Every structure is written in structure tokens, then in C-alpha cells.
Amino acid sequence: MSRLFCLLICAITFFSTGYTGFAKPQLLPGECFRQDLTELLNSLSDARLLSDFPADQEADFLVNFLHRLSIPALITNLNTATDPAAIERTNPLQVLSQQEGILYLRLDNFHQSDTKEPAVLPEEFINLQGQALIIDLRHSWGFSLAAEDGNFRFLTALKVPMLILIDSATAGTPESLVQKLQTERQVLVLGRPSTGIGGTGREIKLSSGLILRVPRITNNLLPKPLLPDVELLENPALFSSPENQLDPGSDPWCQHARDTLKVILTLEKTKTSSQPQKFE
């Protein structure tokens, strides 16, 4: 076999199989999609086909776009896109059932600017003769670890049955608070699966001024949404109603939670009374 023929065979093999030494660097996950998307948007802009969206419409579009990619996201600097109107509450603890001592607590102080611990709540809980507690985390979002830690210390100090309400707008450190409570004690969670950011997440600031929070990847996995022990039919209009926020007794979810705690307290009393008495 001639030397020229051998060189020809080597050249054919080189170009047909590719040479790893000259291989292109491996693309990051989603790099091809990013390039296509950038090219598409630039082409649409050049063709003057893109409109200027108001901030709230752009926020909705971005969040829906990310959801189509199975990426939970939250716009944190547009209240209209993330949270119902703020409601003034004279007392964070409310009585849902005086006879059984079932109290209601709305927690929505998980924002970075709010680092105060709920120092007054333990004393209030005792004064109201609380025997069980409903914790409402619906539409509760935020990313303050200090606020999460303060709420966690208060709640773990209460040795009473607890029931937690969550919905699809529960996001951030409220999610991780529930997970920490579940590992520390027995709690019952009712509602709908949460957003799925799970903790502080990752902040993304856009040139338009919008600020997003998305999850952090851990071990190449997205955090999973918090799943309730008992799923309820979601009706955001019920919770966003100012009347229901000021009077949780008129809220069907709170009524369900209250009645569930009544059963739990009754069973606990029955169990205690059926235990044999010890005499010295």
C-alpha cells in the first residue's frame, strides 16, 4: 500500500468522523434557544413589529413565558402583578372559634425591608387563650431570611395543633418556612400547590426596571412546589376580597380549616380522657 494512499485514507477518516482536538466548545444548556430567541426578537424589532408594552403587561407576559418554560417566577416590584391590595389589620391574631380557642394568623411579613420579629404575638396568643392556630400564607411572598427565622421561632414555641393555608401565589421564604415547620413538628397543610421558588431564589434585574425572582438550581434540579396535604378548590377572588381578609370567618377555606381543627381538638380530648388515671 503506497504512502499516498495511506495519507488519503487518514484524511477521509479525519473529515468523516471529525477531530476532537478542533471540536467546538460544548454549548451551555439552552444556548441554541437563547440564540434563536435573540435573533427572532432583533428581527421583529428591526421590522418594527414589536410594540411598547406597559410595565404590567410586560410583567404578565414575562411571567407567563417563564411558566411555559416550567420556570416559576415572580415580579417583585409590581404590586398589581403579585399581590392583592394591602389590607389594614388592627390585630394580626383573630379568634375563629371562641369555644375551642381556635385562632387565625395572617403572615405576609416576608419582605426584605421587614426584619422585625413578631415579639408581641406569644403574649397575645396566651391572652386570647389559644388552643389551636390557622396560619394563612395565601398570596404571601417575600425573600427575607430574617423574617422567616422570626416567624419560625414564634411558631415552634407554640405547642398547639396548627393548620397552614397555601395557594399558587405562596412564594419564596413562606415556602421554606412551611418546609422547616414540617420537619420540626406535625402540621397540616391545606390549599393548592405553591409557586415553587422555595426560599430566597435568585434575583434578576431587567433594563426596563422590572425585578424578577426565579428559583436556584440545586444538584441540577429545580425546587418543587410545596404540595398541600389536602387540596382545596382555588378561587383567588375569595381571598382577594377585602371583606374575607378582614373577616376570615367568612372565607370558605378558613371555615374548612376551623372545622378541621375542631375535629383534631375533639380527638385529642377524647384520647386524653380515655387514658387511665394514675393515683399515687
C-alpha positions as CSV (number, residue, x, y, z in Angstrom):
1,M,0.0,0.0,0.0
2,S,1.6,3.3,-1.1
3,R,2.2,6.1,1.4
4,L,0.0,8.5,-0.6
5,F,-2.9,6.0,-0.3
6,C,-2.4,5.7,3.4
7,L,-2.5,9.6,3.8
8,L,-5.7,9.7,1.7
9,I,-7.4,7.1,4.0
10,C,-6.3,9.1,7.0
11,A,-7.7,12.3,5.5
12,I,-11.0,10.7,4.7
13,T,-11.3,9.3,8.3
14,F,-10.4,12.7,9.7
15,F,-13.1,14.6,7.9
16,S,-15.8,11.9,8.1
17,T,-15.5,11.2,11.9
18,G,-14.4,14.7,13.0
19,Y,-11.4,15.6,15.0
20,T,-11.9,16.2,18.7
21,G,-9.0,18.5,19.0
22,F,-10.7,21.0,16.8
23,A,-14.3,20.4,18.2
24,K,-16.4,23.3,19.0
25,P,-16.8,24.1,22.7
26,Q,-19.9,22.5,24.2
27,L,-22.9,24.9,24.4
28,L,-24.5,25.7,27.7
29,P,-28.0,24.3,28.3
30,G,-30.5,26.4,26.3
31,E,-27.8,28.3,24.4
32,C,-29.2,27.4,21.0
33,F,-32.7,28.5,22.1
34,R,-31.2,31.7,23.5
35,Q,-29.5,32.5,20.2
36,D,-32.7,31.8,18.3
37,L,-34.8,33.9,20.6
38,T,-32.4,36.8,20.5
39,E,-32.3,36.7,16.7
40,L,-36.1,36.5,16.5
41,L,-36.6,39.5,18.8
42,N,-33.9,41.5,17.0
43,S,-35.5,40.7,13.6
44,L,-39.0,41.7,14.9
45,S,-37.6,44.9,16.3
46,D,-35.9,45.7,13.0
47,A,-39.2,45.1,11.2
48,R,-40.9,47.4,13.7
49,L,-43.3,44.6,14.7
50,L,-42.7,44.8,18.4
51,S,-44.9,47.1,20.4
52,D,-44.0,49.0,23.6
53,F,-45.8,47.2,26.4
54,P,-46.9,48.9,29.7
55,A,-45.0,47.6,32.7
56,D,-47.9,45.5,34.0
57,Q,-48.5,43.9,30.6
58,E,-44.8,43.2,30.1
59,A,-44.7,41.6,33.6
60,D,-47.6,39.3,32.8
61,F,-46.0,38.3,29.5
62,L,-42.6,37.6,31.1
63,V,-44.1,35.5,33.9
64,N,-46.3,33.6,31.6
65,F,-43.4,33.0,29.2
66,L,-41.3,31.6,32.0
67,H,-44.2,29.4,33.2
68,R,-44.3,28.0,29.7
69,L,-40.7,27.0,30.2
70,S,-41.7,25.4,33.6
71,I,-39.7,28.1,35.5
72,P,-41.6,29.6,38.5
73,A,-41.1,33.4,38.6
74,L,-42.4,36.4,40.4
75,I,-42.2,40.1,39.6
76,T,-41.3,41.7,42.9
77,N,-41.6,45.4,42.2
78,L,-45.1,45.5,40.7
79,N,-47.8,45.0,43.5
80,T,-50.6,44.7,40.9
81,A,-48.8,41.7,39.4
82,T,-48.0,39.9,42.6
83,D,-50.3,40.7,45.5
84,P,-53.8,41.8,46.3
85,A,-54.3,45.3,47.8
86,A,-52.8,45.8,51.2
87,I,-55.3,45.4,54.0
88,E,-55.0,47.3,57.3
89,R,-55.4,44.8,60.2
90,T,-55.8,46.1,63.7
91,N,-54.9,42.8,65.2
92,P,-52.8,40.0,63.4
93,L,-54.4,37.4,65.7
94,Q,-58.1,36.8,65.3
95,V,-60.5,34.4,67.0
96,L,-62.3,32.0,64.7
97,S,-63.9,29.8,67.4
98,Q,-64.1,31.2,71.0
99,Q,-65.3,27.9,72.5
100,E,-62.4,25.8,71.2
101,G,-59.8,28.6,71.3
102,I,-59.0,28.4,67.5
103,L,-57.1,31.5,66.4
104,Y,-56.3,32.8,62.9
105,L,-53.0,34.5,61.9
106,R,-52.2,36.1,58.6
107,L,-48.5,36.2,57.8
108,D,-47.3,38.3,55.0
109,N,-44.2,40.0,56.5
110,F,-41.6,38.2,54.4
111,H,-40.2,41.2,52.6
112,Q,-36.5,42.2,52.8
113,S,-37.3,45.5,54.4
114,D,-39.2,43.8,57.2
115,T,-36.8,42.1,59.7
116,K,-38.8,42.6,62.9
117,E,-39.8,39.5,64.8
118,P,-43.4,39.1,65.9
119,A,-42.5,39.7,69.5
120,V,-46.0,40.6,70.7
121,L,-47.7,37.5,69.3
122,P,-46.8,35.0,72.0
123,E,-48.3,37.2,74.7
124,E,-51.4,37.8,72.6
125,F,-51.8,34.1,71.9
126,I,-51.8,33.4,75.6
127,N,-54.2,36.3,76.4
128,L,-56.7,35.0,73.8
129,Q,-56.4,31.5,75.3
130,G,-55.4,30.0,72.1
131,Q,-55.6,26.2,71.8
132,A,-55.0,25.9,68.0
133,L,-53.9,28.1,65.2
134,I,-54.6,28.6,61.5
135,I,-51.7,30.2,59.6
136,D,-52.7,31.9,56.4
137,L,-49.9,32.1,53.8
138,R,-52.1,32.6,50.7
139,H,-50.7,35.2,48.4
140,S,-47.8,35.5,50.9
141,W,-44.4,36.1,49.2
142,G,-41.1,37.5,50.1
143,F,-37.4,36.6,50.4
144,S,-36.3,37.8,53.9
145,L,-34.5,35.1,55.8
146,A,-34.7,37.3,59.0
147,A,-38.5,37.4,58.7
148,E,-38.6,33.7,58.1
149,D,-36.5,33.0,61.1
150,G,-38.5,35.2,63.4
151,N,-41.8,33.6,62.4
152,F,-40.3,30.1,62.7
153,R,-39.2,30.8,66.3
154,F,-42.6,32.1,67.3
155,L,-44.5,29.2,65.7
156,T,-42.3,26.4,67.0
157,A,-42.7,27.8,70.5
158,L,-46.4,27.2,70.3
159,K,-47.3,23.6,71.4
160,V,-50.7,23.6,69.8
161,P,-52.2,22.0,66.7
162,M,-51.5,24.1,63.6
163,L,-53.0,24.2,60.1
164,I,-51.5,26.2,57.3
165,L,-53.2,27.6,54.2
166,I,-51.2,28.0,51.0
167,D,-52.1,28.7,47.4
168,S,-50.4,29.1,44.0
169,A,-49.2,32.6,44.9
170,T,-47.3,31.4,48.0
171,A,-43.7,32.0,47.1
172,G,-40.2,32.4,48.5
173,T,-39.4,32.2,52.2
174,P,-43.0,31.4,53.1
175,E,-42.5,28.1,51.3
176,S,-39.3,27.3,53.1
177,L,-40.9,28.3,56.4
178,V,-43.6,25.6,55.9
179,Q,-40.9,23.0,55.0
180,K,-39.0,23.8,58.2
181,L,-42.1,23.6,60.3
182,Q,-42.9,20.2,58.7
183,T,-39.5,18.8,59.7
184,E,-39.8,20.3,63.3
185,R,-43.4,19.3,64.2
186,Q,-46.7,17.9,62.8
187,V,-48.6,20.5,60.8
188,L,-51.4,20.0,58.4
189,V,-51.2,22.0,55.1
190,L,-54.4,22.8,53.1
191,G,-54.9,24.6,49.8
192,R,-53.1,24.4,46.4
193,P,-49.5,23.8,45.3
194,S,-47.3,26.8,45.9
195,T,-45.3,28.8,43.3
196,G,-42.1,26.7,43.7
197,I,-39.4,29.3,44.2
198,G,-38.6,27.8,47.6
199,G,-36.5,30.2,49.7
200,T,-34.7,33.4,48.6
201,G,-34.3,32.2,45.0
202,R,-32.3,34.3,42.5
203,E,-32.9,38.0,41.6
204,I,-32.9,39.2,38.0
205,K,-32.9,42.9,37.3
206,L,-34.0,43.9,33.8
207,S,-33.1,47.1,31.9
208,S,-36.8,48.0,31.9
209,G,-36.7,48.3,35.7
210,L,-38.6,45.1,36.3
211,I,-37.2,42.8,39.0
212,L,-37.8,39.1,38.9
213,R,-37.2,36.2,41.3
214,V,-36.6,32.8,40.0
215,P,-35.5,29.5,41.7
216,R,-31.9,28.5,42.2
217,I,-30.8,25.2,40.7
218,T,-29.6,22.7,43.3
219,N,-27.9,19.5,42.1
220,N,-29.2,20.3,38.5
221,L,-32.8,20.3,39.9
222,L,-35.4,23.0,40.3
223,P,-37.1,23.2,43.7
224,K,-40.5,21.6,43.7
225,P,-43.7,23.4,44.6
226,L,-44.9,22.9,48.1
227,L,-47.8,20.3,48.0
228,P,-50.7,20.6,50.4
229,D,-51.8,17.5,52.5
230,V,-55.4,18.3,51.4
231,E,-56.1,20.1,48.2
232,L,-58.9,22.7,48.1
233,L,-60.6,24.3,45.1
234,E,-58.8,27.5,44.4
235,N,-60.8,30.7,43.9
236,P,-58.4,33.7,44.2
237,A,-61.4,36.1,44.2
238,L,-62.4,34.8,47.6
239,F,-59.1,35.6,49.3
240,S,-58.5,38.9,47.4
241,S,-61.9,40.2,48.7
242,P,-61.2,42.8,51.4
243,E,-64.1,41.5,53.4
244,N,-62.7,38.0,53.6
245,Q,-59.2,39.2,54.5
246,L,-60.6,41.4,57.4
247,D,-63.1,38.7,58.4
248,P,-61.5,35.2,57.8
249,G,-64.7,33.7,59.3
250,S,-66.5,34.4,56.0
251,D,-63.7,32.7,53.9
252,P,-64.6,29.1,52.9
253,W,-61.0,28.0,53.2
254,C,-60.8,29.4,56.8
255,Q,-64.1,27.7,57.6
256,H,-62.8,24.4,56.4
257,A,-59.6,24.8,58.4
258,R,-61.5,25.8,61.5
259,D,-63.8,22.8,61.3
260,T,-60.8,20.5,60.7
261,L,-59.1,21.8,63.8
262,K,-62.3,21.3,65.8
263,V,-62.2,17.6,64.9
264,I,-58.5,17.4,65.8
265,L,-59.1,19.1,69.2
266,T,-62.1,16.8,69.9
267,L,-60.0,13.7,69.1
268,E,-57.2,14.9,71.4
269,K,-59.6,15.5,74.3
270,T,-61.1,12.0,73.7
271,K,-57.7,10.4,73.7
272,T,-56.7,12.2,76.9
273,S,-59.9,11.3,78.7
274,S,-59.6,7.7,77.7
275,Q,-56.2,7.3,79.2
276,P,-56.2,5.5,82.6
277,Q,-55.7,7.8,85.6
278,K,-52.6,7.3,87.7
279,F,-53.1,7.5,91.5
280,E,-50.2,7.8,94.0
